[in-house]
Amino acid sequence: MNRRLPVPSLEDICVGRLRRYLSDHCWTVSKVYGGVEMDQIVLREEVLPLHIAELRCHIFENIPWYLDEMVVNEIISGIHEAVATKQNQYNFNTHIPVYKTELYCMVTMVDLIVTPRLRRLDMPNIPKILRTHVTARLQDFTGLQYVNMLLLGFGMDSRNSESKEIVAPTNIISALRHMNLLTHLILPTFCTNNIIRALSITCKDTLTRLEIDHSLRMTDAVVPDMLKLENLRLLSMAASPLSAEALAIILLGLKKLVSLPNGDFLCDSLEWLVYDSPEEVLPKEQRLPQFAIQEFCSSEDYHFHSKKQMELVAQLCPNIAQIKFFYDSEILCEIRTLEKFPHLQDLCLNGGDFNKDPLRPLIENIGHQLKRLEFNHVDSIDRHAIVQMSLCCTKLQSIFFSACSFLDYGALHRELFDYYHAGGLETIEEIELVLLLRDQEAFNTEIEGLIQPFESLEELKISSQCSTSTILFLLLHCPVIKKLFVGANSEITNEALLQILSVNPLKYLEELELSAGENLSMSTLNILLNNCSSLRRLKGLKYWKAMTDEERETFFLMVKKNNLDLDISEILPLDYSIFGNKYEMSAESKEEYRIYFSTA
């Protein structure tokens, strides 16, 4: 029995009603303060901010603090609904001055969220048209603990981004100087030395997580200020422009640093520290330092690391638990060097071949400690490899296969069988083929008898060309699987699904995505809904070729009518075409649009 969506609580209903009220109120504000005459302009400049401040006080004085974030999200949604409706009303006959002022009044209503009570601000979740306005008010968010500025709306000041002296608008630095409670800051691309200096003054005691990826305008002069952020536990600096020397000094000075995502500079920095650092940085009589860093990823510049480099990382960073490793050959780096990391739990391996490279002994020796395993472009994954993982990787919770090649013994057996029945073979060839078929059958039986259930495996993702029999072989032995993704290069049929369910009922399966299906149909949906009672998310229906559009629409209506707790939404690409409108345009209107947007 599939679970139904819960009835909204009184709290949810009240907060949702606030969104609808603000959406309607934006229209009232735009009519009252949207005039273009001088007295109306004065009214808008003087009275509208007072009205917003009064309404803000009324809202936040009547809600408990734990609802602040939910209320802010509803305020943003309500205002954006009104703004989007206003934008859709624009046409050739629109009086532009009035339209712009009314739209400005609506956008200004987002000032309702500007309060010191707010603890979390996610700029990517704010619609673009509101984001720039919020950026101009950042200095008033003095109570923030978490700020994500991934998509920062700079507005007019964005033209300064090409300058060497001023990269971010001055109000960004001014805002950060007021955020003395900040613990987590995400500011990629636009971070500068001045911003780090502001952070080192304002929140050096509170800041524990700093993500400044691709900030190409930082220089080595930032090191003294970076070292003042001594409580940092996470530092993300992908594509850092700093030298290996500067990065090594930062790693050496931040004693509490544990997480270094995207730290592809780690090897180079450690090599500088050990082989090139001067006496004042690392005296020769002093023991080599050990770092608490738990993550390693291969360099984005040269990808493949030598055995000597990996041994140095294992020596100086013994707590490494997550590794993203590019493997080329045993000549450059022996794959079993990874066995030197005693705390390794999460391995992402790019490259390798189970038949040519020593991957099997690696899995045998480190499998007992792995919780997550990802294979990218790994070849010759056969039944033996799968059986070995089931025996050795007893703690495995997630396994991903991306662009890998599988050896399907079932397919090989069928090819040999067809070759035998094609006839035309000499007696000695026929005898050899019969013996080969017998040995192959015995080997398959022996392998299948050795496999053990993946007792802890909760997530399986297959984005590789893979036969139905291999998928069947895997899923029959995943009793607690919760998330399953099967990509477009693999095929799963109703018959295979029924065979899986007869042995493994998939009673814990919550998320399922099938991105290809020549034979998947309405019957597939019935099988899943009748057997997988925990299913909460189902994706890829639009790729099921045996299902008609009418059947999909009927199913969507059934889910909505029965209030099923089942997410079947798909990510739709945005249509940027000027002719993709909410109504069908006539040929005359299309021609007017063509002339209007023409640059000739």
N, C-alpha and C positions, 0 to 999 in steps of 0.2 A: 504494500500500500504506500503510494507516494505521499510525502508530507505536504501539507498545505501551507501557504504563507500565513504568518500570524496576523491576527487582527491588530491594526495600529493602536498603540496605547494613547491615552488621553494626552500625554506629554507630546507624542509625535503629531497628534492632530492639532494641538495648539501651535506648535512650532510651524507646521505646514500652513496654518491659517495666517501666520505672520508673513510668510512668503507671498501669499495671495494678496494680503492687504497692501504690502509694499509695492507689489507690481501695479496695483490699481492707483496707489498714492503717487507713484511717479508721474502718471498722466495729469493728476491734479496739480502737482508741483510745476510741470512743464507749461501748463496753461496759465498758472498764476504768475510765474516768474520768467516766462519765455518771451516777453515782449522785446521789441527793438527800439522803442522810443527812449529818450534820455531818462525820464522819470522811472521807466520800467527797468532800465539798466541799473540805476542807482538802487532800486528795490531789490534786484537780484543780487547785487554785490554786497549789500548791507544786511538784508533780512534773511535771505536763503541760508547762509551759514548759521545764523541764530536758530532758525527753524530746525535745521539738521541736528544741531547740538542739543536742542530741547528734546527732539524725538529720540536721539541716542540715549540721553539720560533716562528717559521714560522707559525705554526698552530694557536697558541693562540694570536698572534699579529694581526691576520686577522679575528677574530671572535668577536662579542660583548659578554659582560660578561654573559648575560642571556642565552646564548647557551652553556656555559661551561659544565654543567651537561650532556646535550644531546650529546655533542661532546665526552666527556669522555666515555659515554656508548657505542658510536659507535666505538671508538678506541679499547675498550676492546673486543667488538664483533668481529671486524675485525681481531685482533691478535689471538683471540681464534679460529676463523675459520681456520686460517693458521696452528695453533698448532695442532688442531684436525685432519686436513688432514695429517699433517706430522706424527702424531702418528698412523694413519691408514695404513701408508705405511710400518710400521715395520713388518718384517718377519724374517725367520731363516737365510736368506742370507744378512741381513743388516749389514753393517760395523759399529759396535757399537760406536767406538770413534768419527767418523765423524757424525753419527746420533745424538749423545748426544750434540756435540758442536753446530751443526746446530739448534737443538731444543732449546738449551740454548740461542742462538742469537735471536730466535723468541720470547721466553719468555721475554728476556731482553727488548724487544720493548715496554713492558707495562710501562716502565719508562716514556713514553710520557705523562702519566696522572699525573706525579709527578710535581705539580705546586702549588704555594701559592694561586693561584686564585680559586682553588677548595674549595667549601663551604660544600659539602656533600659527605661522603664516606660510602658506604654500602658494607662491606666485604662479606656478604652472597651472594650478586649478582655478585661477581667476581668469575670466574671459579677457581676450586681448584688449577690447575697447575700454575695459575698466582697469586693466593692469597699469597703464601709464599713470592714471590718476592716483592709484594707490601708491605707486613709486614716489610720487611727489609728497606723500604724507608719511613716509617711512619714519621720520624722526619722532612722530607722535606715538609709535608703537613701542613704548619704553618697557613694557612688561614681557616682551617676547623671549622665549627660551629656544625656539626652533624657527629658523628662517630658511626657506628654499627659494633662492633667486635664480633658478635655472633659466627661466624665461622672464627676464627683467625688462619691463617697459621703460625705456629711457626717454622716449618722447623727443623733444627738440635737442636735448643735450647729447643724444647718441652720436651726433656728428663729431663729438670730441674723441670718439673711440680710436681715431687714427693718430691722435697726438701722442707724443712720447711722454709728456708731462702729466696730462690729464686723461685718464682712461675712462674712469667712471664719473658720473656727475657728482658735483660737490655735495649734493644732498644725501648721496649714499654714504659717504664718509661721515657726514654730520649725523646721519641716522644711527650708524654703528657706534658712534661715540655716546649715544644715549641708551644703548642696549646693554646695560651692565648685568643682566641676568642670563645672557645668551649662553647656551650649552652646545648647540649644534647649528653650524652655518654651512649652507651650500651656495657657493658663489663661483661657478665655473666661468672661464673665458675672461671675465672682466676684473679679476682680482689684481691688485697692484701692491707695490711696496707700502704706499701710504695707507691702504686699507689694513694691511697686516699691522702696521704701526698703531693705527687706531684701535685694533683689537687687542694689541698687547697692553694698551693703556686702560681700556674699558673693562674687558672681561677676561683677563689673563687667569683669574682664579676660578672662573666658572666654565670656560670653553673646553669641552672634551672631544668634540668631533668637528673637523674642518675639512671640507671638500672643495678644492680649488683647481679642478682639472682644466687643462688647456689654457691656463693663464699665461700667455706668451709674453706679456709685458713686465713680468717680474724679473728681477735681477739678483745677483749674488749679494747685493747690499741688504737684502731682506733678512739675512741670517740672524743678526743680533736680535731683531724684533721677533722673529719666529721662535727663537730659543726662550723668550719670555713666556711663551704659551706652554708652560711646563706641565700642565695637567692634561695635555692632549693625549687621547688614547687611540684616536683614529685620524689619519692624515691621508687624504687622497690627492695626488698631484700628477695625474696622467699627462703625458707630453710636456713635462716640466722643462722650462728653458734654463734652469739652474745647472751649474757645472757639477760634475761628480764630487768635487771637493766640497762645495757648499752643501750638497745633499748629504754627504757623509757626516759633516759637522752637525747638521740638523738631527740626523738619526742618533748621533752620539750624545747630543744634548737633551733630547726629549726622552727621559728615562722611563716614562710611563706609557710610551707608545706601544700599542699591541697590534693594531690593525693598520695595514698598509695596502688597501685595495688600489689596483692600477699602479702599483709601485714597481714598474718595469726597470727602474734605475737601480734596484737593490744590489745586483751583482757588481755593476760598475762602481758603486759607492763603496762597497766592501773591499773591492780590489784596491781602490785608491787608499782606503784606510790602512790596509795591511802592507801594501808595497810602496806607496808613494807619499804617505803622510809625513810631515816634519815632526821633529822631536816634541815641539810644544803641543801638538795635537795628540800624539800617541808615543810616549817615551818607549824606547826599545826594551828597557828592563821591565816594563809593565806588561802584565798578561793581556792577551787579546780580549777585548770586551765581548760580552754576550748580550744579545738583544732579545727582547720579549716578543718580537714580531711573529705573527702567526700565519702570514700570507705571503706567497711567492707567485709572481707571474713572469713569464718570459719577456725578454726585451722586445719592444715594438720596432726597434731599429734593425736588429739582426736575428731575432727569433730563437736561434738555436744556441744553446749554451754548452760549454765544454764540461768534461768530467771534473776538471780542476775547479771550475767555477761553482759547480753544484756541491762539491765537497766543502768548499769554503763557506757556502751558505749554510750547509748542515752543521758546520762547526760553530759558526757565530750566531746562528739563529736556530737553536735546537728545538724551539717550541713550534716550528712551522707545522700548521695543521691543514692548510689549503694550498695546493700547487696547481698552477696552469702551465703545462710543460709541452714544448714542441720537440718532437723526437725525429731525428733524421736517420742516423745509423749508429752502430756500435763504435765506429771509428772515431766519431766526434765525442759522443758521450754514451757510456754504457747505461742502458735503461735501468739496470739494477742498482745504480747509484741512488735511486729514489728510496732504496731500503734503508739508507742512512738517516732518514727522517722518522724517528720513533713515534712521533705524535700525529703523523699524517692520517687524516680522516676524509679529506675531500680531494680527489684527484681528477683533473681534467687533462686527458692525454690527447695530443694532436699528432697523428702519424703513428706508423708501426704496422706490423704484420704478424699475426699469431703463428703463421707457418715459418716465417723467416727470422723473426726477432725473438729474444728471450722474454716474451710477455707472460708466458705460462709460469715460469719460476717466480717472476715478479708478483703475479697475483697470488701464488701459493704462499709467498713470504710476507706480504703486507695486507692480504685480503682480510685477515681477522680484525684489522683496525679501521677499515674503510666504512664510511657511512654514506658517502656519495661518490659515484663513479660516472665519468662522462668520457665517451670515446668519440673523437672527431677524426674522420678520414683514416680509420683503422681498418685494415683488410683481413680477410680470411677468418672471420669470426664463425667458428663451427660449433657443432653440438658439444664437442669436448670442452671448448672454452666456456660455454654456458653452464655445463655441468660443473666445471671447476669453480666458477663463480658461486654457484649454489652451495658448494661444499666449503669453500674458503671464506667467502664474504658473508658471514652469518649476521653481521650487524648492518648490512647494506639497506639503506632507506630509499635511495633514489639512484636510478641508472638511466643514462641518456645515450642513444646511438644516433650520431649525425653524420651523414655522407659516408657511412661504413659499408663494407661488402660482407655478406654472409655466405657461408658455404652450406648449402642445403643438401644433406645426404639423401633426403627423400626424393628430391628432384634428380640427383645423380642416379639413384636406384631406378627411377622410372626411365631415364634415358638409356641406361644399360638394358633394361627390360625391352624397350621398344627396338633397340638395336638388335637384340637377340631374335625377336619375332619378325624382323624385316627379312630375315633369311639371307641366302647367298653366302653363308660363312662356310669355311672349310671345317673339317671335323675337329682338328686340333684347336682352331680358333673358337669353335662352339664349346668345346670342353673347358677351355680357359675362361670363357665368358660365364659359363654356368658356375664355375668355382668362384669367380669374382662376385657374382650375384649372391651366392651363398654366404661368402665372407662378409659382404656388405650388409646383408640381412642380420647376420649374427652380431656384427659390430653395432648396428642401430639398436638392436634389442638390449645389448649390454650397456650401451651409453644411457638409454632411457631408464634402465633399471638403477643406475647409480645416482641420478639427480635427486636432490633434496629440495623441499619447498623453501622459497625465499620468505622466511617467517617475518622479517622486518621490512620488506620492500613495500613502500607505499606509493611510489611514483615511478612510472615507466614511460619513456618517450622514445619513439622510433621514427627518426626522420631520414631513413635510408631505404634503399631498395631491398625489400625483404619478402620472402615467400609467406604464404598463408600458413604453411606447416611450421615454419620457425616461430611465427607469432603465436600459433596454437601451442607449441612446445613451451614457450615462455609463460603464457598466461595460465596454463594449466597448473603452474607451480608458484603462483603469486596469490596466496589466499587472503592477504590483507591489503591488496592494492586499492588506493584511494584516487589516484590521478593517472589517467591513461591517455596518451596522445599517439595516434598512428598517422603518419604523414602521407603525402600524395603518392609516394613511390611504393607504398605497400597496400595490399588488398586484404580485406577481411570480409567474409561472406556470412550469410545467415546460418548456413550449415556449420561453419566453424564456430560461430557464436554460440549456437545451441550445444555443440560438443564441449565447449569451454564451461558453459553453465551447468552441464550435467555432472561435471567433476568439481568445478570451482564456482560457487553461486555468485561470486562478486558482490557479496552483501555489504561490503564497506566502500564500494566504488561511489565516489562523489562527483568527480569531474571526468568527462569523456569527450574527446575530440577525434573524429574520424574524418580526415581531409580528403579521402578518395573512396569512391564506392560505385563501381559499375553495377553491382547487384544489390546495394543497400536501398531499402524501400520502406514503405509504411509498416511492413511486417517486422522490419528491424526495430522500429520504434516500439512496437507492441511487445516484442521480446524484451527489450531493455526496461520498459516501464513496468512490465509484469514480474520481472525478476530482480532488478537492481533497486531496492527500496530506498537506498541512501543517495541515489543520484540527485544532484543539485544543479549541475551545469552540463549542458549538451551542446557541442559546437560542431560546425562543419556540415549542417544539414543542406546547405545550398549546393554542396558538391556531390550529394547523393543522386546519381543519374537515374536510378530506377524510381525516383519519387517525383511526381509532377508538382508544378507550382500550386495547383489547386489543393493537392494533398498537404503541402506545406502550410498553406494559408488556413486550411481546416484544422491542422494540428496546433498552429499558433493560437487560433481562436479557442480551441479546446483547453489549452493551458491557461489562458486568461479567464475563461468562463468558470473553470473548476478551481481557480485560485491555487494552482500547483506551485510549489516551491521549486521551480525549475527555470534556470536561466538559459534561454535559447537565443539570446541576442547575438548578432554578428557585428564585427567592426566594419563599417561602411566607409569607403574612401570618399573624401569630400569632392564635390563637383564644382570646379572653379570656372566652368564654362559660363559665359555671359548669357547664353541661351537656355541654360538650365534654370528655369524660373518656376515659381509656384503655380503659374498658370501657363497654358499654351498660347504663345504669341502668334499673332497674324503675320503674314509676309510683310505687310507695311511696317509693323512695329519692329520686326527684325531688321529691316532696312534702316529704320531710324536709329536703332542701336548700333548698327555697323558704322553709320556716319558719325554718330556721337563719339564712339570709341576710336575712330580712325585717327591716325597720326599724320596722315597725308596733308 
